[in-house]
Amino acid sequence: MGKNPMRLPVLVIGAGAWGTAIAVHFARRTDQGWVILAGRDADQMLAVNAHRENKKYLPGVILPATLQVTSDLSAACVDWRAQAQATGAGLLILATPLSGLEASAAEVFRLLGPPRPGEGLLWLAKGLRLAGGFQWPHQIVSAQCKGWPSGALSGPSFAQEVAAGLPVALTLASQDLVWARTVAQACHGAGLRVYATNDLVGVELGGAMKNVLAIAAGVCDGLALGANARAALLTRGLAEMSRLGVAIGAQASTFMGLATLGDLILTATGDLSRNRRVGLALAAGERIETILRDLGHVAEGVPTAPALLKLAQAHSVDVPITQSVAQLLSGQCSAKQAIDNLMSREPRDEYAG
């Protein structure tokens, strides 16, 4: 803990690897019990508290003494709000996967209602949901938590490294840039750099699409196609991301940032990446059902690939790598066929698509 400890009460909802890691980071920065990690599995949270370690999702990381651990979300919300009102600020972090984001947001609003002055929330989920239309995380959250200042915290961040206190830089995206800057400043410190932006759609697209491209990179490496092929794949994948982003209203400059290019590099090349591991296993001929069962964690790129493909088709944007991943995941082609399909495309000018 530095000379200026954090004075921001934080409640992290979701005790997976990333939720635990971000809670550990904030708890190390405070000399008060102002950081709470709430998980839904009572037995798991009892074990986490007893051992001061999340052995299931983040083994080897000892939780700081200042981190409260609970499965009682109602009590946690009461404690958090009392602390937030006493200090004049408070931050909720929804650390559930996309599949659980709506339920978590709805529960938060049921327990807390509208925000009090100084309160706001962030989400960590990445992906795109197909549910009667296309739904980004910010749309899911805003539908449930009406009136709450909110934003996405995204960027290249393996949970294990954040929990170990290694340097990391992230993007905080919100439609309210002033609020984003305020929260970014509060979160900034102790090895964590946070940059603010108002391009929420661009940041969320980057967070979703990099997982799909990481599956493709895993396939490329699993087939031993070489570093040249992987570099080409990621470069063309970034071009896909940028094309689609601009088509849906994102800022072109966003796709050279942390939540897009930065997260793509990490997720597509790092051995801790779950989505990359999915690609490696697909290249080895394993079935997707077996891969996901053995993984033990959520690989967001799997449900996101078909959703992004449909989004691109709706906007008449060509996304051949995303299409190949979606076809591979659905069993329409093998890993080798997917690569062959990409390589057999007609040549074109580099910036023409």
N, C-alpha and C positions, 0 to 999 in steps of 0.2 A: 504494500500500500504506500502511495506517495505522500508527500507532505500535505497535499490538499485532497482529503478523501471525498468521495462522491456523496452528495446530499440528496440524491434522487431515489425515492422509493420505487422499486421495480417488482412487478409480479409477472413471472414467466409461467405461462400455461402450456403444458406439454413437456414431459420429461424424457423425450428421446435424446439422441446424441447431441443434436444442435441446441435444443432447448436447455439441456443440462450445461453445455459448454458456455452458452451466453450468460446463464445464471451464475456460473462459476466466475466468469470474467467480472461481472458487475459486483458480485459479493466480495471479491478481492479488493475492490476499490472503496469499500465503505467500512467505517469503524462501528456501524450500527447494524442491527438485524433488520435492515430495510430491503433485503432482497429475498423473495419467496419463490420457490420452485414448486408448482402444483402439478401433480400427475393424477390420472384417473384411476390407476390400478392401486388399490389400497395395500395389498400385500407387497407389491413392488416398492412402493414408497416407504413402507415400514422397513424393508430391507435396506433401501438406500440410506435412510436416516440412521439405522443401526450400524451400518458399516461405514457410513460417510463416503460412499462410493456407489456410482450407478454401474454395477457390474454387468448388467445386461446390455446397455447401450454405450457406455463410456468407461470401460474398465481401465484401471490403473490411475485414474484421476481422483485424488482425495478432495472432498468438498470442503471449502473454507468453513470455519466455525460460524461465520456471520451469515451463512446461507441457511434459511429456514426451508424445511422440506415437509410437504403435506399432501394428502389426497383429499382434504376437505376444502374444496374450492370456495364454498360459501364463507367459511371462516376466514380463508385467505383474502377474499375480497373485502371483508369487513376490516381486517387488519391493514390491508393496503390502503384503503380509502382513508382511514384514520390518519395514517402516516402521511399520505398525500395532502390531506387538508392541513395538517400541522406544518408541513414544509412548504406548501404552496405549489407543489408540482408532483406528478406521479406518472409512471409509464407502465402500461400493460404491454406484454409481448405475447402474441399468439404463436406458439412454436409447434403447432400441429401440422401434419401433412395437409395437402390440399383437400383430401377426402374428408378430413375432420374439421376443416376450417369453418364451415357454416355452423355446425353444431356448437363449436367452441365460442364463436362470436355471439350466437343466440343466447348461450348460457351466460356469458358475460353481461349482456344487456339485461337479461332477466334478473340477475343478481345486483347489478349496479345502476341500471337505468341510464338516463342521460349523463353526460360528463359534467363534473364540477370544474370550476376554473383551474387551469394548470394541468389537467389530466389529458392524456392522449394514449393512443395505442399503435403498435406496430405489428406486422405479421411477417413471418419468415417463409411461408409456403410459396412454392414455385410451381407453376403449371397453368393449364387452361382447361376449364371444365365445359363439357357439352351437356347442357341440361335445359332443353327447350331453346337453345341458342348458345352463343359463346359467352362464357362468364370468366372474367379475370378475377384474381384474388380480391382486388380492391372493390369490385362490384359485389362480390359475396359479402365482404365485411360491411360495406356501407349499407347494404340492404338490411343487415341485422343490427348494426350499431349506429343507428341514426343520430347524427349530430356530433359524433366523436371525431376530433381531429385525429387523422390517421395516416399511415404511410407504410411502405415496404422497406425492409432492411435486407439488402441483397449484395452479392459480390462473391469473390473467390475466398471461400472460408471452409476448410475442413474442420470439423468440430474438434478433433483431437488436438490440432495445432492451436486453436483458440483457447481450449482448456489448459493447454500447457503454457500459455502466456506468450506464445510466439507472435511476432508482429503480423498484423492483418489490416487491410484497408477495405472499407465497405461503402456502399452507396445507400443513402436514405432518400427515398423518392416519395413525394407527396404532391398533390395538386395545389397545396398551400405551401409555397416556397419559403415564406417567412417562418411558418411553424417548423418546416423541415430543417431550416438552418438552426433554429433554437434547440431542437431535440438533438441534432447532430452535434452541436456544441456540448450539450449535457452528456452525451454518450462518449465523446472523444476523450481518449486518454489511456494510459497504462498499456501501450502497445497497440491500441485500436485507433485507427484514423477513420473518420467518417466524413464523407462528402455529400452535400445536399444537391438535389435536382428536383425539378417539377415535371420531368418527363416520366410519369408513372407508367404509362403504357409501354414505352420503350424499355424501361427497366424490367417490367414484368414479362415482356416478350423475350428479352435476353435470358432471364432466369429460367423460362420454360424451354426455350429452344436449345440452349446449350446442353441440356440433359439428353435431348434427342441426338444431337451431334456427337455427344460423348459415347453414345451407344455405337454410332457409326465408326468412331475412332477406335473403339474396342474391337470391332469386327476387323478393321483394317490391320491392327496390330496382331490380332489373333490369327489372321491368315498370313502373317509374316510378309506383308507387302512392302515394308521398309519405311524409313523416316521420310523419304521424298514423298511417298504417297500420303502419309499422314499429314504432312505440311500442306499439300495441295487440298486434301479433304477439308481441313479446318479453314483454310483460306476461302474456299468456295462455300463452305458452310456459313462463314461470317457474311459472305455476299448474299446468301439466301436470307439470313436473318435481317440484314439491312434492307433488302428489297421489300420484304414483308412488313417490316417495321414502318417504313416510310408510307407504304400503302394504307396502313391502319392509323396513321396520324402521328407516329413517333418522330422525334428529332434525329436526323441523320447522324449528328455528332455523338449521340448516345452510344452508338455501336462501336465506338473506339474506347469505351469506358470500362470501369471495373465490373459492372453488373452484366456486361455483354462479352467483350473481348477477354477481359480478365478472368471472368468465371468460366468462359469456354476453354481457355488455356488450361486452367486448373483441372476442370472436370474431365476433359478429354485426355489428359496426359498423366494425371496423378493416380497412383496405385490405390489410394484410399477411396476413389470414386466408385460409387455403387453402379452408376449407369455405364461406366466404362467396363466394369466387371460383367455386366449383362452382355455387352457386345463381345467381350472375349469368350464368354461361354457359348453364345450363339455361333461364333466362328468355329467352335469345337464341336458343333452339331447337337448341343443340348437343347431340349425343349424349353420354351419360355416358362411353362408352368413349374418345371423342376428348378429352373434357375431362380425364380422368385421365391419358391419355397425354401431353398437352401440359403438364399441371401439373408433372410431374417430381418431385413430393413426394407423400407419403401424405396423403389427406384422410379422417380416421378416421370422419367422419360418414356416409360412403357405406355401409360395411358395418355400421355401428352402428344405422342407422335401422330396418332390418327386425328386428334382434335386440331392440331396445327395444320395438318394436311387439308382438312376441311375448311379451315379459316383461309388458307392460301388459295384454295379453289374458289371460295366465295369472292375473293378479291382479284381473281385471275392472275395470281403471282406464281411463277414457276419455282418449285422447291424440290428439285430432283433428289437431293440427299434425304430430306425429310420423307419424301414419298417412298424411297427405297427402304428406309428404316421401318416405316409403317407396314409395308408389304412383307418385310422379313418377319416382323413381330406377329403378323396375322397368318403366317405360314404360306403366303402366296409365292414365295421364292426362297431359295437357300442363300446363305451368306455369300457364297461364290457368285451366284446368279445376280445378287444385288450389286456387287462390285462390277461384274461384267456389264450390267445394264447401264451403270454410270459411265464406264469407260467407252461404251459404244455410242454415246450421244454424239450428235453432229457437232463439229467444231464451230466456234463463233467468236466474235470479238469479246475480250475479257470483260468489259464493263457493260455488255449488252444483256447479261443475265446468264 
